[in-house]
Amino acid sequence: MTGQLLWDSDQPVQLAMLEVLVSRELVMVRALELCRLLNKLLLALNAYHLLA
C-alpha cells in the first residue's frame, strides 16, 4: 500500500521530467531540421558559384 502511495506522490515529478526530456528532444529535432535546411542552402549557393 505504501509503495502505491509513494508512486502516486512521485508521479508529477516523473511526468515533469518526461516533459522536459520530450521538449528537449523536440528542440534537437528542430535544430537538426534547421541544419539540414542550411546545408541545402549552402550546397545550392556553392553550385550557383561554380556555375557562375
C-alpha positions in Angstrom: 0.0 0.0 0.0 2.8 2.4 0.9 4.5 1.7 -2.4 1.4 2.8 -4.3 1.2 6.0 -2.3 4.9 6.7 -2.9 4.3 6.1 -6.6 1.3 8.4 -6.7 3.2 11.2 -4.9 6.2 10.7 -7.2 4.3 10.7 -10.4 4.0 14.5 -11.0 7.8 14.7 -10.7 8.3 11.9 -13.1 5.8 13.4 -15.6 7.6 16.8 -15.4 10.9 15.1 -16.0 9.4 13.3 -19.0 8.0 16.5 -20.4 11.5 18.2 -20.1 13.0 15.2 -22.0 10.4 15.3 -24.7 10.7 19.1 -25.2 14.5 18.8 -25.3 14.1 16.1 -27.9 11.8 18.3 -30.0 14.3 21.1 -29.8 17.0 18.8 -31.0 14.8 17.7 -33.9 14.1 21.3 -34.9 17.8 22.1 -34.7 18.6 19.2 -36.9 15.9 20.2 -39.5 17.4 23.8 -39.4 20.9 22.4 -40.0 19.7 20.3 -42.9 17.9 23.3 -44.5 21.1 25.4 -44.0 23.1 22.7 -45.6 20.9 22.6 -48.6 21.1 26.3 -48.9 24.9 26.2 -48.7 25.0 23.5 -51.3 22.8 25.5 -53.7 24.9 28.6 -53.2 28.0 26.5 -53.9 26.6 25.1 -57.1 25.5 28.6 -58.1 29.0 29.9 -57.6 30.5 27.0 -59.6 28.2 27.6 -62.5 28.6 31.4 -62.5 
